[in-house]
């Protein structure tokens, strides 16, 4: 006879574990094409920025970010690409761009904003704060909570 009303063994399911190296396209820690994906993304973003299409550049920069501890150098390069895209946008254009993004993209955007704020000597904090203001205006506090509780870092 059990004294518990809740089956706590149900929460000890090994299949419920989410590996932080997993992304939508598989395990980036052992994926040799992760570097190629980031390099291609960087070239695409620079091309879009040179044409003046900042909205598409931001969306392309946020697409399928690399995740996992083993790919830190790849994540750093992708962060630089995202920051280039964010810095190229005029202040007046930030809100319309954020409004076009879906919820998952806004969450990734907030992750990169926090990653950039962790290195104020490298990235412009004023630009990141402007993006943060508009992102929270569009998605509310839920995006911040999801980013803070997500195991997958960018």
SERO-4910 file (N, C-alpha, C, O; in steps of 0.05 Angstrom, whole numbers):
BEGIN
 pado doro    nc1    nc2    nc3   cac1   cac2   cac3    cc1    cc2    cc3    oc1    oc2    oc3
  Unk    A     17    -23      0      0      0      0     18     25      0     36     27     17
  Unk    A     13     43    -18     29     67    -21     17     90     -6     -7     94     -6
  Unk    A     34    105      6     25    129     21     26    154      3     16    175     12
  Unk    A     37    151    -21     38    174    -39     13    174    -57      4    154    -66
  Unk    A      4    198    -62    -19    202    -81     -9    208   -109    -24    207   -128
  Unk    A     17    215   -111     29    223   -136     50    202   -144     67    195   -127
  Unk    A     50    193   -168     70    174   -177     95    189   -184     98    198   -207
  Unk    A    114    191   -165    139    206   -170    158    190   -188    175    202   -200
  Unk    A    155    164   -190    171    149   -208    166    156   -237    183    151   -255
  Unk    A    143    167   -243    136    176   -270    155    198   -279    162    200   -302
  Unk    A    164    215   -260    182    237   -266    211    229   -270    228    245   -278
  Unk    A    217    204   -263    244    194   -265    249    180   -292    265    162   -294
  Unk    A    234    188   -312    235    175   -338    260    185   -353    263    209   -358
  Unk    A    278    167   -361    302    174   -374    297    185   -402    313    201   -413
  Unk    A    275    178   -414    268    188   -440    259    217   -440    259    230   -461
  Unk    A    253    228   -417    244    255   -414    268    275   -414    264    299   -415
  Unk    A    293    264   -411    316    281   -410    321    294   -437    320    280   -458
  Unk    A    327    319   -437    333    334   -462    363    341   -462    372    356   -444
  Unk    A    377    330   -480    406    335   -482    410    363   -493    397    371   -513
  Unk    A    427    379   -480    431    406   -488    446    408   -515    448    430   -526
  Unk    A    457    386   -524    471    385   -550    452    381   -573    459    383   -596
  Unk    A    427    375   -567    407    370   -588    395    396   -598    389    414   -583
  Unk    A    391    397   -624    377    419   -637    356    407   -655    352    383   -655
  Unk    A    343    424   -670    322    414   -688    334    396   -710    320    379   -721
  Unk    A    360    400   -716    372    384   -737    391    363   -727    408    354   -742
  Unk    A    389    355   -702    405    333   -692    426    343   -673    426    366   -663
  Unk    A    445    326   -667    465    331   -647    488    347   -659    503    337   -676
  Unk    A    490    373   -652    510    390   -664    538    385   -652    558    393   -664
  Unk    A    540    371   -630    566    366   -618    582    347   -636    607    349   -636
  Unk    A    569    329   -650    584    311   -667    578    315   -697    586    300   -714
  Unk    A    563    336   -703    556    342   -730    577    358   -744    582    381   -736
  Unk    A    591    347   -763    613    361   -777    603    384   -794    619    402   -801
  Unk    A    578    384   -801    568    405   -818    559    430   -803    551    450   -815
  Unk    A    562    430   -776    554    453   -760    571    478   -767    560    500   -770
  Unk    A    597    474   -771    614    496   -778    606    507   -806    606    531   -810
  Unk    A    601    489   -824    593    498   -851    566    513   -850    563    533   -864
  Unk    A    548    504   -834    522    518   -831    526    546   -820    513    565   -830
  Unk    A    543    549   -801    548    576   -789    562    594   -809    555    618   -811
  Unk    A    581    583   -824    595    599   -844    576    608   -867    576    630   -876
  Unk    A    558    589   -875    539    596   -896    519    617   -886    512    635   -900
  Unk    A    510    614   -861    492    633   -849    505    661   -847    492    681   -853
  Unk    A    531    662   -840    545    688   -838    546    701   -865    542    725   -867
  Unk    A    552    686   -886    553    697   -913    526    707   -922    524    728   -935
  Unk    A    505    691   -916    478    699   -923    470    725   -909    458    743   -922
  Unk    A    476    727   -884    469    751   -868    484    775   -879    472    796   -882
  Unk    A    509    772   -885    525    795   -896    514    803   -923    512    827   -929
  Unk    A    506    784   -939    494    790   -966    468    805   -963    463    825   -977
  Unk    A    451    796   -944    425    810   -940    429    838   -929    415    857   -936
  Unk    A    449    841   -911    455    868   -900    465    887   -921    459    910   -921
  Unk    A    482    876   -939    492    893   -961    470    902   -980    473    923   -992
  Unk    A    449    887   -982    426    894   -999    407    912   -984    388    922   -996
  Unk    A    411    915   -957    393    932   -941    369    918   -931    351    930   -920
  Unk    A    367    891   -933    345    876   -923    351    867   -895    357    843   -890
  Unk    A    348    885   -876    355    879   -848    336    859   -835    344    843   -819
  Unk    A    311    860   -842    291    842   -830    298    813   -837    297    795   -820
  Unk    A    304    808   -862    311    781   -871    338    772   -859    342    749   -853
  Unk    A    356    792   -856    382    785   -844    380    777   -815    393    758   -806
  Unk    A    363    790   -800    358    783   -772    345    755   -770    353    739   -754
  Unk    A    325    750   -787    312    724   -787    331    702   -795    330    681   -783
  Unk    A    348    707   -814    367    687   -823    388    682   -801    397    659   -797
  Unk    A    396    703   -787    416    700   -766    406    683   -742    421    669   -729
  Unk    A    379    685   -737    367    671   -715    359    642   -721    351    628   -703
  Unk    A    361    634   -746    352    608   -755    371    586   -745    395    587   -749
  Unk    A    360    566   -732    373    542   -723    401    547   -711    421    539   -722
  Unk    A    402    560   -687    428    566   -675    442    540   -665    428    522   -657
  Unk    A    468    539   -667    482    516   -656    480    515   -626    479    536   -613
  Unk    A    478    491   -614    475    488   -586    494    466   -576    501    448   -591
  Unk    A    501    468   -551    518    447   -538    544    458   -529    554    479   -538
  Unk    A    556    445   -509    581    454   -497    604    448   -516    624    464   -515
  Unk    A    604    428   -532    626    420   -548    631    437   -572    651    435   -585
  Unk    A    612    454   -579    614    471   -603    616    501   -595    605    518   -609
  Unk    A    631    507   -574    632    535   -565    644    554   -585    634    576   -588
  Unk    A    664    546   -600    676    564   -620    656    569   -643    655    591   -654
  Unk    A    640    549   -650    619    553   -670    598    572   -660    588    589   -674
  Unk    A    590    568   -635    570    586   -622    580    614   -621    564    633   -625
  Unk    A    606    618   -615    617    645   -614    616    659   -641    609    683   -643
  Unk    A    622    644   -662    621    656   -689    593    662   -697    588    683   -709
  Unk    A    574    646   -690    546    651   -696    536    675   -680    520    691   -690
  Unk    A    545    678   -655    537    701   -639    547    727   -653    532    747   -653
  Unk    A    571    727   -663    581    750   -678    564    757   -702    559    780   -707
  Unk    A    555    736   -716    537    741   -739    511    753   -731    501    772   -743
  Unk    A    499    743   -709    474    754   -699    478    783   -690    461    800   -696
  Unk    A    499    789   -677    504    816   -667    508    835   -690    500    859   -689
  Unk    A    521    826   -712    524    843   -736    497    850   -747    492    873   -754
  Unk    A    479    830   -748    453    835   -759    437    854   -741    424    872   -751
  Unk    A    438    850   -715    423    867   -696    434    896   -697    418    915   -695
  Unk    A    460    899   -699    472    926   -699    467    941   -724    468    966   -724
  Unk    A    461    928   -746    456    941   -771    428    953   -773    422    969   -791
  Unk    A    410    946   -755    382    955   -756    380    982   -743    390    987   -721
  Unk    A    365   1000   -756    359   1026   -744    340   1023   -721    323   1005   -721
  Unk    A    341   1041   -702    324   1039   -678    294   1039   -685    278   1025   -673
  Unk    A    286   1055   -705    258   1056   -713    248   1030   -726    224   1025   -726
  Unk    A    267   1014   -736    259    990   -750    258    965   -732    251    943   -741
  Unk    A    267    968   -707    269    944   -689    241    932   -684    238    908   -686
  Unk    A    222    949   -676    196    939   -669    182    924   -691    172    902   -687
  Unk    A    182    935   -716    169    919   -738    183    893   -743    170    873   -751
  Unk    A    209    892   -740    224    867   -745    217    846   -724    211    823   -730
  Unk    A    216    855   -699    210    836   -677    181    826   -679    175    803   -673
  Unk    A    164    844   -688    136    836   -691    132    815   -713    113    799   -711
  Unk    A    149    814   -733    148    795   -754    158    767   -745    150    747   -758
  Unk    A    174    766   -724    185    740   -715    164    724   -701    147    735   -687
  Unk    A    166    697   -703    148    680   -687    160    677   -659    182    687   -653
  Unk    A    145    663   -642    152    662   -614    180    648   -610    195    657   -593
  Unk    A    185    627   -624    211    613   -621    234    631   -630    255    631   -617
  Unk    A    230    646   -651    251    665   -660    256    687   -639    279    695   -635
  Unk    A    235    697   -627    238    717   -606    253    706   -582    270    719   -570
  Unk    A    247    681   -575    262    668   -553    292    666   -560    309    671   -543
  Unk    A    298    658   -584    326    656   -593    339    684   -592    362    688   -584
  Unk    A    324    704   -601    333    732   -601    340    740   -572    361    752   -568
  Unk    A    323    734   -553    328    742   -526    353    727   -515    368    738   -500
  Unk    A    356    702   -523    380    687   -515    406    702   -525    425    705   -510
  Unk    A    405    710   -550    428    724   -560    432    752   -548    455    761   -544
  Unk    A    410    765   -541    412    791   -527    427    787   -501    445    802   -494
  Unk    A    419    767   -486    432    761   -460    461    753   -464    478    760   -448
  Unk    A    466    737   -484    494    729   -490    511    753   -497    534    755   -488
  Unk    A    500    772   -512    514    796   -518    519    814   -494    540    827   -492
  Unk    A    499    816   -477    501    832   -453    522    821   -434    533    836   -417
  Unk    A    528    796   -436    549    784   -419    577    792   -428    596    789   -413
  Unk    A    579    804   -451    605    814   -461    602    843   -470    603    849   -494
  Unk    A    599    862   -451    595    890   -458    619    902   -472    616    923   -486
  Unk    A    643    891   -467    666    902   -480    667    895   -510    682    908   -525
  Unk    A    653    875   -518    653    866   -546    629    875   -561    631    883   -584
  Unk    A    605    875   -549    580    882   -562    568    907   -550    571    912   -526
  Unk    A    554    922   -567    542    947   -558    517    942   -541    496    933   -551
  Unk    A    519    948   -516    497    943   -497    473    961   -502    450    952   -498
  Unk    A    477    985   -512    454   1003   -518    437    991   -540    412    992   -538
  Unk    A    449    980   -560    434    967   -582    419    943   -571    395    939   -577
  Unk    A    432    927   -554    419    903   -543    396    910   -525    376    896   -524
  Unk    A    399    932   -509    377    940   -492    353    950   -508    330    945   -501
  Unk    A    358    963   -531    336    971   -548    321    946   -559    297    946   -561
  Unk    A    336    926   -568    324    901   -577    309    887   -555    287    876   -559
  Unk    A    320    887   -531    307    874   -508    281    887   -502    261    874   -496
  Unk    A    280    914   -503    256    928   -497    234    921   -517    211    915   -509
  Unk    A    240    920   -542    220    913   -563    212    884   -561    189    877   -566
  Unk    A    231    866   -555    225    838   -553    206    832   -530    187    816   -533
  Unk    A    210    845   -508    192    841   -485    165    855   -490    145    846   -479
  Unk    A    166    876   -505    140    890   -512    123    872   -529     98    871   -527
  Unk    A    136    857   -547    121    839   -565    113    813   -551     90    804   -553
  Unk    A    132    800   -537    127    774   -527    120    773   -497    113    752   -487
  Unk    A    124    795   -483    118    795   -455    140    782   -439    162    777   -449
  Unk    A    135    778   -413    155    766   -395    158    736   -400    178    724   -391
  Unk    A    140    723   -414    142    695   -419    167    687   -434    179    666   -428
  Unk    A    175    704   -452    200    698   -467    224    698   -449    242    681   -452
  Unk    A    225    717   -430    247    718   -412    248    693   -394    269    682   -390
  Unk    A    225    684   -385    224    661   -368    232    636   -384    247    619   -373
  Unk    A    223    633   -408    230    610   -425    260    610   -430    273    588   -429
  Unk    A    272    633   -434    301    634   -440    317    627   -415    337    612   -416
  Unk    A    308    637   -392    323    632   -367    321    603   -358    339    593   -344
  Unk    A    300    589   -365    296    561   -357    305    541   -377    306    517   -372
  Unk    A    312    550   -402    320    531   -423    349    522   -418    366    538   -412
  Unk    A    353    496   -421    380    485   -417    398    491   -441    422    493   -438
  Unk    A    386    493   -464    402    498   -488    411    526   -490    394    545   -492
  Unk    A    437    531   -490    448    558   -491    458    563   -519    464    545   -535
  Unk    A    460    589   -526    470    596   -552    498    607   -549    510    615   -569
***
